[in-house]
Amino acid sequence: MISSLFHAQGAGGAPQQNFLISMAPFFLIIVVFYFLLIAPMRKKQKKLQEMLNQLKAGDRVITTGGMYGTIVVMADDVVQLKIASNVKIDIAKSGIAGLATGPAQSDS
């Protein structure tokens, strides 16, 4: 009996919509999601990677943990930062959040 109701609605009801028309809202959501979230994130990541590639000894940076320091030595993936007089730490290059802004701190 239930199956006969479904067949009756399909046969005598409104014609079936085109598959593409019914999927259009989902495609629209994906396009909006890309332009609002994915594209800006990729642009920001590219800008950060360019900044990391241009770092050199003497640059003042801030780490993702919030520590400020001056680059002393750079290897492939490791950066040595001077964070105070006679205090140097090794961090991963990916741990650098950006160049430090503001006045440089004296190391004396």
N, C-alpha and C positions, 0 to 999 in steps of 0.2 A: 504494500500500500504506500509506504513512504517513497519507494523508488518511482512509483507511478506519479506522485506529486512532483518530484523533481523533473521527470520527463515532460510533464504537462507544462511546467513553468518554462522549461527550455524551448519547447516547441511553440507554445502560444504566447510567450512573454516577449520582452524586448530582444532585439537581435543582439548576438554576442558582439562585444566591442573588439576592435582590432587589438592584437597583442601589444603592438608598439605604443598605441595610445594609452593602454592601461599601465604600461611600464614607464611612461613619460615622467610622472612625478618622482620615481626612484632615480632615473637618470638625472633629473634636475637637482635632486638632493646631492648626488655624487659630484656634480659639477660645482655647485655652490660650496660644498665641503672642501673641494680641491682649492678653489680660489680664496676661501677665507682662512683655511688652516694649513694645508700642505704647502702651497706655493710660498707664503711668507716664511714658513719654517725652513724651507730649503734655501731661500735667499739669505736668511740670517745665518744658517750653517755655513754657506759658501763664504760669506763675509768674515766669519770667525776663522775659517780655515785659511783664508788669505792673510789675515792678521797674524796667525800663528806662524805661517811660512815666512813672514817678513821680520820676525823678532830677531834681535841681535843683542850681544853683550852690552850692558849699560842701559838697556830699556827698563823703565820702572813699570811693573805689572801688578795686577791683583789676581789672586787665585780664586778658584770657585769656593774655597773655604773662607775667603774674606781676608787673607793675609796679604799685606803689601810687601814688595821686595824688589830688589834690583837684580837683573840677570847678570851672573858672573860667568858661567860656562854653559854652553849649549851642546848637547849631543843629539843623536837622532830623535829619541823619544823622551829624554830626560833633560831637565833644566835645573841648574843649581842657582838658587836665589840667595842673596845676602839680605837677611831680614833685620839685622842689627849688627853692631860692631862685633867682629869675630864670630858671628853666628850665620852659618850657611846651611841650607836644607836642599835636598834633592826632591824634586816633584816631577810627576809626569807632565809632558808638554800639554796634554789634553786637560790638565788641571788648571791651566791659565784661562781666566775668564775674559781678560782684556787688558788694555793699557791703563795704567793708573792716571787719573786726572788730578789736578790740583798741585799745590807746591810740593817739591821734593823734600823728603825728610832727610835731615843731616845725619850722617853715620858716625859722627864723632862722639 
